Amino acid sequence: MTLTFEGKPALTKVLVKHGVTLVLEFEDAVEDFSVVPEATRRGDTEIYDFGAGHRLEVRYMAFFVNGSRYPASEAVLFSFLPQTGPWTFTFRGQRFVVEKAGAWRPSLYYRVTEVESKMREEKLAATRLPRHMARAGGDVAVKQSLKSVDHEEIQVSGHTIIFHPDAPWTIDGHTISQGVGTNIFLEVDGTVRQVR
């Protein structure tokens, strides 16, 4: 993953639900999957309380964390401890600053979308295959699907950042240019500023 967080927070994987891996920040490092949440149900909503103010709600295949809604699909969802003022992360070498006043609790959703790029055919000698697949006296052709990254997506504070390997980045549907030494400021009101 090409995503880092300023201050090197103590992050811990705590749950995998509907393909989403939930990663929480705690004051001190905790072993992955060692935090057991208190789980309750209210109607169609599953509620998971992990302590330290971390609460996850799941309803209708969506995740609700820190006042934000995220889709339930193969992804990683990060939830951080409360803080005051701006919060910074780096994605693929680009520095992002989420601007917020007062106390708040950041969360970030990261998803990679892959596409099947091509099929690769390989001839394997019968001696390298399990007995039930080997044919007497010959090679066997094996087809293998190869996948490549179509795009990576980050959702944070109402903004959506999309990185395509072969195309310009977009933030909230607008093309941006990535630059060394550039900070991109994401504001609560939906404003995006790029500052060198």
C-alpha positions as CSV (number, residue, x, y, z in Angstrom):
1,M,0.0,0.0,0.0
2,T,1.4,3.4,-0.9
3,L,-0.4,5.2,1.9
4,T,1.3,6.7,5.0
5,F,0.0,8.8,7.9
6,E,1.8,11.6,9.6
7,G,2.9,10.9,13.2
8,K,3.2,7.1,12.5
9,P,0.0,6.1,14.5
10,A,-0.2,2.7,16.2
11,L,-2.6,1.0,13.8
12,T,-4.2,-2.4,14.4
13,K,-6.4,-4.6,12.2
14,V,-9.5,-5.5,14.2
15,L,-12.1,-6.9,11.9
16,V,-12.9,-8.1,8.4
17,K,-16.5,-7.7,7.5
18,H,-18.1,-7.9,4.0
19,G,-14.6,-7.7,2.4
20,V,-13.6,-4.5,4.3
21,T,-10.7,-4.7,6.7
22,L,-11.1,-2.3,9.6
23,V,-7.9,-0.8,10.9
24,L,-8.0,1.4,14.1
25,E,-5.6,3.7,15.8
26,F,-4.9,3.1,19.5
27,E,-2.6,4.9,21.9
28,D,-0.2,2.0,22.0
29,A,0.5,-0.8,19.6
30,V,-1.9,-3.8,19.9
31,E,-1.6,-7.1,18.1
32,D,-3.7,-7.5,15.0
33,F,-7.2,-9.0,15.6
34,S,-6.6,-9.1,19.4
35,V,-9.2,-6.5,20.1
36,V,-12.6,-8.1,20.4
37,P,-15.5,-5.6,20.0
38,E,-18.7,-5.5,22.0
39,A,-21.3,-6.4,19.3
40,T,-25.0,-5.4,19.5
41,R,-27.8,-5.1,17.0
42,R,-30.5,-2.4,16.7
43,G,-33.0,-3.3,14.0
44,D,-31.1,-3.6,10.7
45,T,-27.9,-2.1,12.2
46,E,-25.0,-4.1,13.6
47,I,-23.0,-2.0,16.1
48,Y,-19.4,-2.8,17.0
49,D,-17.7,-1.0,19.9
50,F,-13.9,-1.4,20.0
51,G,-13.2,0.9,23.0
52,A,-11.2,4.1,22.8
53,G,-14.2,5.7,21.2
54,H,-14.0,3.5,18.1
55,R,-17.5,2.5,16.9
56,L,-18.5,0.9,13.6
57,E,-22.1,0.6,12.4
58,V,-23.0,-1.7,9.5
59,R,-26.4,-1.5,7.8
60,Y,-27.6,-2.1,4.2
61,M,-24.1,-3.1,3.1
62,A,-22.6,0.2,4.2
63,F,-20.2,1.2,7.0
64,F,-20.7,4.2,9.2
65,V,-17.6,5.5,11.0
66,N,-17.0,8.9,12.6
67,G,-20.0,10.4,10.8
68,S,-19.0,9.2,7.4
69,R,-20.6,6.5,5.2
70,Y,-18.4,4.0,3.2
71,P,-19.4,1.2,0.8
72,A,-19.0,-2.4,1.8
73,S,-16.6,-3.7,-0.9
74,E,-13.0,-5.1,-0.9
75,A,-11.2,-2.2,0.9
76,V,-9.4,-1.0,3.9
77,L,-11.2,1.4,6.3
78,F,-9.0,3.3,8.8
79,S,-10.4,5.1,11.8
80,F,-8.1,7.3,14.0
81,L,-8.1,8.7,17.5
82,P,-9.6,12.2,18.0
83,Q,-7.4,15.2,17.2
84,T,-7.7,18.9,16.8
85,G,-7.0,20.8,13.6
86,P,-5.6,19.6,10.3
87,W,-4.7,16.0,9.6
88,T,-2.1,14.8,7.1
89,F,-1.5,11.7,5.0
90,T,0.6,10.8,2.0
91,F,-0.6,8.8,-1.0
92,R,1.7,7.7,-3.8
93,G,4.2,10.5,-2.7
94,Q,1.5,13.2,-2.8
95,R,0.9,15.0,0.5
96,F,-2.7,15.7,1.5
97,V,-3.9,17.9,4.3
98,V,-7.5,17.6,5.5
99,E,-8.4,21.0,7.0
100,K,-10.8,20.9,9.9
101,A,-11.2,23.2,12.9
102,G,-11.9,22.0,16.4
103,A,-11.8,18.4,17.6
104,W,-12.7,15.6,15.2
105,R,-11.9,12.0,14.4
106,P,-10.5,11.2,11.0
107,S,-11.4,8.2,8.9
108,L,-10.1,7.1,5.5
109,Y,-11.4,4.4,3.0
110,Y,-8.8,2.9,0.6
111,R,-9.8,0.6,-2.3
112,V,-8.0,-0.9,-5.2
113,T,-10.0,-1.9,-8.3
114,E,-8.4,-4.5,-10.5
115,V,-9.3,-5.6,-14.0
116,E,-8.5,-8.8,-15.8
117,S,-5.9,-7.7,-18.3
118,K,-5.1,-10.8,-20.3
119,M,-4.9,-14.6,-20.2
120,R,-1.5,-16.2,-20.1
121,E,-1.1,-19.7,-21.4
122,E,1.7,-21.8,-20.1
123,K,2.7,-25.3,-21.0
124,L,3.6,-27.3,-17.9
125,A,5.4,-30.6,-18.2
126,A,3.3,-33.4,-17.0
127,T,5.9,-34.2,-14.3
128,R,5.2,-30.8,-12.6
129,L,1.5,-31.4,-12.3
130,P,-0.5,-33.3,-9.7
131,R,-1.2,-36.9,-10.7
132,H,-4.9,-36.3,-11.3
133,M,-4.1,-33.6,-13.9
134,A,-1.2,-35.2,-15.7
135,R,-1.7,-37.0,-19.0
136,A,0.6,-39.8,-20.0
137,G,3.3,-38.7,-22.4
138,G,2.7,-35.0,-22.8
139,D,2.5,-31.4,-21.6
140,V,-0.7,-29.8,-20.4
141,A,-1.6,-26.2,-21.3
142,V,-2.8,-24.2,-18.3
143,K,-4.5,-20.8,-18.7
144,Q,-4.0,-18.2,-16.0
145,S,-5.9,-14.9,-15.6
146,L,-3.6,-11.9,-15.0
147,K,-5.0,-8.9,-13.2
148,S,-3.8,-5.3,-13.2
149,V,-4.7,-2.3,-11.2
150,D,-7.4,-0.2,-13.0
151,H,-7.4,2.5,-10.2
152,E,-7.0,3.2,-6.5
153,E,-9.5,5.2,-4.6
154,I,-9.5,7.1,-1.3
155,Q,-12.5,8.6,0.4
156,V,-11.8,11.0,3.2
157,S,-13.9,13.9,4.7
158,G,-16.4,13.9,1.8
159,H,-13.7,13.9,-0.9
160,T,-12.9,11.2,-3.4
161,I,-9.3,10.9,-4.7
162,I,-8.8,8.5,-7.7
163,F,-5.4,7.5,-9.0
164,H,-5.2,5.8,-12.4
165,P,-1.7,4.4,-13.3
166,D,-2.0,5.7,-16.9
167,A,-4.1,8.9,-16.4
168,P,-4.2,12.1,-14.4
169,W,-5.4,12.0,-10.8
170,T,-8.9,13.2,-10.0
171,I,-10.3,14.7,-6.8
172,D,-14.1,14.9,-6.7
173,G,-14.2,14.5,-10.5
174,H,-11.7,17.3,-11.2
175,T,-8.3,16.6,-12.8
176,I,-5.3,17.6,-10.7
177,S,-1.6,17.6,-11.3
178,Q,0.7,15.8,-8.9
179,G,3.9,17.7,-8.1
180,V,6.9,17.2,-5.8
181,G,6.7,19.5,-2.9
182,T,3.0,20.2,-3.5
183,N,0.4,20.0,-0.7
184,I,-3.2,19.4,-1.6
185,F,-5.6,20.8,1.0
186,L,-9.0,19.1,1.3
187,E,-11.5,21.4,3.1
188,V,-14.8,20.5,4.8
189,D,-16.8,22.8,2.5
190,G,-15.7,20.7,-0.5
191,T,-12.9,23.1,-1.6
192,V,-9.6,21.6,-2.9
193,R,-6.5,23.8,-3.0
194,Q,-3.1,22.8,-4.4
195,V,-0.2,24.7,-2.9
196,R,3.5,24.5,-3.7
